[in-house]
Each structure stands twice: as C-alpha cells, then as structure tokens.
Amino acid sequence: MELYRFKNPGGSPAAPRRRDARFLLLLFLVFVTGCASVQPRINDDPFEPFNRKMYVFNDKLDQWILKPISDTYVKITPKPVRTSVTNFFNNVEYLNTALNQFLQGKVEDGFKDTGRFLVNSTAGIGGLFDVATGLGLKYHQEDLGQTLAVWGVGQGPYLVLPFIGPDTLRNLPNLVMSSLTDPLFYVSNPAITMPIGALGLVDKRANEAAEIRFVHESAVDPYIFVREAYLQHRRFLIYNGHPPPQIYDNLGAGGLVPPPAAAPPTSGKPTSAPPPAPGTTVPAPSH
C-alpha cells in the first residue's frame, strides 16, 4: 500500500520519494493555504466522490495500522539498516525503470540502468548497498505510465485506488508491469514473499512519514493537496524534470503536450507604431 507514491527521479535512491515529495508539498502549500476554497479541475477528477471515499479509507488504514508500525520500525531499527532496506527494495523494482528506458527509445540510459541493477545486485550484495551511484550510474525513475505518455496516450481521469493511493487511468497498466519485472514476483514461497512484502510496505511508509504529517498539519483540504501534488509530480517525471509551462495533460490532451511555438524572428527593421485611435491628438515631434 503506497499511499502517496511520490518517487525520486534522480540521484541516490536512499530514502526514496522523500526529497521530491517535500519539494512538491512545499510548492502546493501556497496553492492550498492561499485559498479557503479550491475548485477541483473536473477534467482531471471526474470521479471525485469515489476518490474522496477511497482517500479517507486509505488515510484511516494508514493512521490506525501503518503509522504505528512504521513509527515502531523507525525507533528500533538503526538508520544504516533502514537505508539498506530502502536500497534493497529500490533495486528490486529497478528492472521496471531499465525496461521503460528502452521502450521510450532511451537506449543508452536503458543500458546504464541495467548496469546499475547488475552492479548493485552483485557488488551491492543484493542491492543492500548502493555501489552503482559511486560509479556514476545515477538512479532514475521510469515506469509504464511515463512510457505511455511519451507514446502520446492521454492521462485520463485521476483515481484513488484502495490500498494503493493516487493514480491515473494511464498509469494503471504499470501495476501489472511493475509486478512482472519484480524478481520477488517469481518467488513462489509465501513464507519468504509475505514478510519481505510487509517490510517493504513499512519501509515506504517510514520514508514518507514527514510528508504525510505535513499534509495533515498544513493542508486546508488534504485530498486536493495530495491530488494536485501527485499530478504535478507525474508531469515533472514525464518531462524528466523540465515540464513546459502551462501544461495540463487532461482527458482531452494526448500524452506529451509540446510547448508553445516560439515567435518568428524579426527582420531587424523597426516596426511602425499602430495608428492612433479615432479622436486622439498626436503630439508633434520635438526638435
């Protein structure tokens, strides 16, 4: 259950999602606290009544179960151990990034990310240690939702899924692909996969604790706050950290929206002033 699902697009994967989530939450603090009432964007969120119910469900589940467990996990587990746990799960999920780099036509990055997975899986002892970053193999975040955006598929409506959290229609296929590219998916022994899965869930909740607390303490409407932060963050990831201005990838927009065309160059000659409005007195030029 990944309630907020903010992910780090680059740099070291240690404590993933934390830095970018905090940046987005601070960015949207102005958006939310500056207005006592914020109107939802209908095109992005046509299922808002359902989504709000799922948001409340996930939030209660988080506050009653996940938060107490993750708080205890942080108290009893040394930070270096928690960092290694985070590194392990990032590495396990990393084949999804490498594959989507190839699908997006970024062949060089695809090979580098494959190399990163192999280096951390071997020299990093199953991904417990991030050896690859020190070798210049940076951490990236790519998924099938981003790939579909590159291919021109529109975002579709915003969704809040039970036990998962924010998503969009375009990102739903990634739930399947991320499972199929996860090596743990092919381990058939529940005695192994269930404890590891539970640990991954608690680790993600612990990494997002500051952001979740920030939402509850600062947002006028936490639902809108999280929705806008999530959608903005997805655009940030799709455009590799450089989204064009005024981009709204709604139901009617297909995938990546190109920035406005630049104004044509001028010939260098001064342009004539527009004619004066009727009845306007034009002063004579001074000499």
C-alpha positions as CSV (number, residue, x, y, z in Angstrom):
1,M,0.0,0.0,0.0
2,E,1.7,3.1,-1.2
3,L,-0.5,6.0,-0.1
4,Y,1.2,8.9,-1.6
5,R,3.6,7.4,-4.2
6,F,6.0,10.2,-4.8
7,K,9.2,9.0,-6.3
8,N,12.7,10.3,-6.7
9,P,13.5,10.9,-10.4
10,G,17.3,11.1,-10.0
11,G,20.2,10.9,-7.7
12,S,20.8,8.4,-4.9
13,P,17.8,6.1,-4.1
14,A,18.4,6.2,-0.4
15,A,15.3,7.4,1.3
16,P,13.4,7.5,-2.0
17,R,10.5,9.8,-2.7
18,R,11.4,11.9,0.3
19,R,13.2,14.9,-1.2
20,D,10.8,15.3,-4.2
21,A,7.7,14.8,-2.1
22,R,8.8,17.5,0.3
23,F,9.5,19.9,-2.6
24,L,6.1,19.3,-4.1
25,L,4.3,19.6,-0.8
26,L,6.0,22.9,-0.1
27,L,5.2,24.1,-3.6
28,F,1.5,23.3,-3.2
29,L,1.3,24.8,0.3
30,V,0.9,28.1,-1.4
31,F,-1.8,26.7,-3.6
32,V,-3.8,25.2,-0.8
33,T,-3.4,27.5,2.2
34,G,-3.7,30.6,0.0
35,C,-7.4,29.8,-0.7
36,A,-10.0,28.7,1.8
37,S,-11.9,27.1,-1.1
38,V,-10.2,25.4,-4.1
39,Q,-12.2,24.4,-7.1
40,P,-11.3,21.0,-8.5
41,R,-10.4,20.6,-12.1
42,I,-13.3,18.5,-13.4
43,N,-11.3,17.1,-16.4
44,D,-8.7,15.6,-14.1
45,D,-11.1,14.3,-11.4
46,P,-14.5,13.2,-12.8
47,F,-14.7,10.5,-10.1
48,E,-14.0,12.8,-7.1
49,P,-16.9,11.5,-4.9
50,F,-15.5,7.9,-5.2
51,N,-11.9,9.1,-4.9
52,R,-12.6,11.0,-1.7
53,K,-14.1,7.9,-0.1
54,M,-11.0,5.9,-1.1
55,Y,-8.8,8.6,0.2
56,V,-10.5,8.5,3.6
57,F,-10.3,4.7,3.6
58,N,-6.6,4.7,2.8
59,D,-5.9,7.5,5.3
60,K,-7.7,5.7,8.2
61,L,-5.9,2.5,7.4
62,D,-2.7,4.4,7.4
63,Q,-3.3,6.2,10.7
64,W,-4.6,3.1,12.5
65,I,-2.3,0.4,11.3
66,L,0.7,1.6,9.1
67,K,1.7,4.6,11.1
68,P,2.1,2.8,14.5
69,I,4.0,0.0,12.9
70,S,6.3,2.3,10.9
71,D,6.9,4.5,13.9
72,T,8.0,1.5,15.9
73,Y,10.2,0.3,13.0
74,V,12.0,3.7,12.9
75,K,12.5,3.6,16.7
76,I,14.0,0.1,16.9
77,T,15.9,0.0,13.6
78,P,19.2,1.9,13.2
79,K,19.3,4.3,10.3
80,P,22.0,2.5,8.3
81,V,19.9,-0.7,8.4
82,R,16.8,1.3,7.2
83,T,18.9,2.8,4.4
84,S,20.0,-0.7,3.3
85,V,16.4,-1.9,3.4
86,T,15.3,1.0,1.2
87,N,18.2,0.4,-1.2
88,F,17.2,-3.3,-1.5
89,F,13.6,-2.5,-2.5
90,N,14.7,0.2,-4.9
91,N,17.0,-2.3,-6.6
92,V,14.3,-5.0,-6.7
93,E,12.0,-2.5,-8.5
94,Y,14.7,-1.2,-10.8
95,L,14.3,-3.5,-13.8
96,N,11.0,-1.7,-14.5
97,T,12.9,1.5,-14.9
98,A,15.5,-0.1,-17.2
99,L,12.9,-1.7,-19.4
100,N,10.9,1.5,-19.8
101,Q,14.0,3.4,-20.7
102,F,14.3,1.1,-23.7
103,L,10.6,1.4,-24.5
104,Q,11.0,5.2,-24.6
105,G,13.8,5.0,-27.0
106,K,16.5,6.0,-24.5
107,V,18.8,3.1,-25.3
108,E,21.9,4.5,-23.6
109,D,20.0,5.1,-20.4
110,G,18.5,1.7,-20.6
111,F,21.9,0.0,-20.7
112,K,23.2,2.2,-17.9
113,D,20.2,1.4,-15.7
114,T,20.6,-2.3,-16.5
115,G,24.2,-2.0,-15.4
116,R,23.1,-0.2,-12.3
117,F,20.8,-3.1,-11.4
118,L,23.5,-5.7,-12.0
119,V,26.2,-3.8,-10.1
120,N,24.0,-3.3,-7.0
121,S,22.7,-6.8,-7.2
122,T,26.2,-8.2,-7.1
123,A,28.7,-5.8,-5.6
124,G,26.0,-4.2,-3.5
125,I,25.0,-7.6,-2.0
126,G,21.5,-7.9,-3.4
127,G,21.0,-4.2,-3.5
128,L,21.6,-3.6,0.2
129,F,24.4,-1.1,-0.7
130,D,24.3,1.5,-3.4
131,V,27.6,0.9,-5.1
132,A,26.4,2.0,-8.6
133,T,25.9,5.7,-7.7
134,G,29.5,5.9,-6.7
135,L,30.5,4.6,-10.1
136,G,28.5,7.3,-11.9
137,L,25.4,5.2,-12.6
138,K,22.7,7.5,-11.4
139,Y,19.3,6.5,-10.1
140,H,16.3,7.2,-12.4
141,Q,12.6,6.7,-12.1
142,E,10.7,5.5,-15.2
143,D,7.5,3.4,-15.4
144,L,4.9,2.3,-18.0
145,G,2.7,5.4,-17.3
146,Q,5.6,7.6,-18.3
147,T,6.2,5.5,-21.4
148,L,2.6,5.7,-22.5
149,A,2.8,9.5,-22.1
150,V,5.8,9.5,-24.4
151,W,3.9,7.4,-26.9
152,G,1.1,10.0,-26.9
153,V,-1.5,8.4,-24.6
154,G,-3.6,10.9,-22.7
155,Q,-3.6,11.0,-18.9
156,G,-7.2,10.0,-18.3
157,P,-9.0,10.6,-15.0
158,Y,-7.4,10.9,-11.7
159,L,-8.0,7.8,-9.5
160,V,-7.5,6.9,-5.8
161,L,-7.2,3.2,-5.5
162,P,-7.8,1.3,-2.3
163,F,-4.6,0.1,-0.6
164,I,-2.5,1.9,-3.3
165,G,-3.4,5.6,-3.4
166,P,-3.2,8.2,-6.1
167,D,-3.0,7.1,-9.7
168,T,-4.4,7.9,-13.2
169,L,-6.0,5.7,-15.8
170,R,-2.9,5.9,-17.9
171,N,-0.7,4.6,-15.1
172,L,-2.9,1.5,-14.3
173,P,-1.0,-0.9,-16.7
174,N,2.1,-0.1,-14.7
175,L,0.7,-2.0,-11.8
176,V,1.0,-5.2,-13.9
177,M,4.3,-4.4,-15.5
178,S,6.0,-3.4,-12.2
179,S,4.9,-6.8,-10.8
180,L,6.2,-8.8,-13.7
181,T,9.6,-7.0,-13.6
182,D,9.9,-7.6,-9.9
183,P,12.2,-10.6,-9.2
184,L,10.3,-11.3,-6.0
185,F,7.1,-11.9,-8.1
186,Y,8.7,-15.2,-9.2
187,V,9.4,-16.5,-5.7
188,S,6.6,-18.9,-5.0
189,N,7.2,-19.4,-1.3
190,P,4.8,-17.2,0.7
191,A,6.9,-17.7,3.8
192,I,9.5,-15.6,2.0
193,T,7.5,-13.1,0.0
194,M,4.9,-12.1,2.6
195,P,7.4,-10.9,5.3
196,I,9.5,-9.2,2.6
197,G,6.4,-7.5,1.2
198,A,5.3,-6.4,4.6
199,L,8.8,-5.0,5.3
200,G,8.7,-3.1,2.0
201,L,5.4,-1.5,2.9
202,V,6.5,-0.4,6.3
203,D,9.8,0.9,4.9
204,K,7.9,3.1,2.3
205,R,5.6,4.4,5.0
206,A,8.6,5.3,7.2
207,N,10.2,7.2,4.3
208,E,7.1,9.2,3.7
209,A,6.3,10.0,7.3
210,A,7.3,13.6,7.2
211,E,5.3,14.3,4.0
212,I,2.2,12.7,5.3
213,R,2.4,14.6,8.6
214,F,2.9,17.8,6.6
215,V,-0.3,17.2,4.6
216,H,-2.4,16.6,7.7
217,E,-1.0,19.6,9.5
218,S,-0.9,22.2,6.7
219,A,-3.5,21.5,4.0
220,V,-6.9,23.0,4.1
221,D,-8.2,20.2,2.0
222,P,-5.7,17.2,2.2
223,Y,-7.5,15.4,-0.7
224,I,-7.0,18.3,-3.1
225,F,-3.5,18.9,-1.8
226,V,-2.4,15.3,-2.5
227,R,-4.2,15.2,-5.8
228,E,-2.5,18.3,-7.2
229,A,0.9,17.3,-5.8
230,Y,0.7,13.9,-7.4
231,L,-0.5,15.1,-10.8
232,Q,2.2,17.8,-10.8
233,H,4.8,15.3,-9.8
234,R,3.8,13.0,-12.6
235,R,4.2,15.8,-15.1
236,F,7.6,16.5,-13.6
237,L,8.7,12.9,-14.1
238,I,7.3,12.6,-17.6
239,Y,9.2,15.6,-18.8
240,N,12.4,14.5,-16.9
241,G,12.3,17.4,-14.5
242,H,11.7,20.1,-17.2
243,P,8.0,20.4,-17.9
244,P,7.0,23.2,-20.3
245,P,4.9,26.0,-18.8
246,Q,1.1,25.8,-18.7
247,I,1.0,22.1,-19.4
248,Y,-2.3,20.4,-18.4
249,D,-2.4,16.8,-19.6
250,N,-6.2,16.3,-19.1
251,L,-8.7,14.0,-20.7
252,G,-8.6,15.8,-24.0
253,A,-4.8,16.0,-24.2
254,G,-2.8,13.2,-25.7
255,G,0.4,12.4,-23.9
256,L,3.2,14.9,-24.1
257,V,2.0,18.4,-25.0
258,P,4.6,20.4,-26.9
259,P,5.5,23.9,-25.6
260,P,4.1,26.9,-27.5
261,A,5.9,27.7,-30.7
262,A,8.5,30.5,-30.4
263,A,7.7,33.8,-32.0
264,P,9.2,34.2,-35.5
265,P,12.4,36.2,-35.7
266,T,12.1,39.8,-36.8
267,S,14.0,41.3,-39.7
268,G,15.8,43.8,-37.6
269,K,13.8,46.7,-39.0
270,P,11.9,48.9,-36.6
271,T,8.2,48.2,-36.7
272,S,5.8,51.0,-37.4
273,A,3.6,52.2,-34.5
274,P,-0.1,51.3,-34.7
275,P,-2.4,54.1,-35.9
276,P,-3.9,56.3,-33.2
277,A,-7.4,55.7,-32.1
278,P,-10.1,58.0,-33.6
279,G,-10.3,61.3,-31.9
280,T,-6.8,61.0,-30.3
281,T,-4.5,64.0,-30.7
282,V,-0.9,63.1,-31.6
283,P,1.7,65.5,-30.3
284,A,4.2,66.9,-32.8
285,P,7.7,65.5,-32.5
286,S,10.1,67.7,-30.7
287,H,13.4,69.0,-32.3
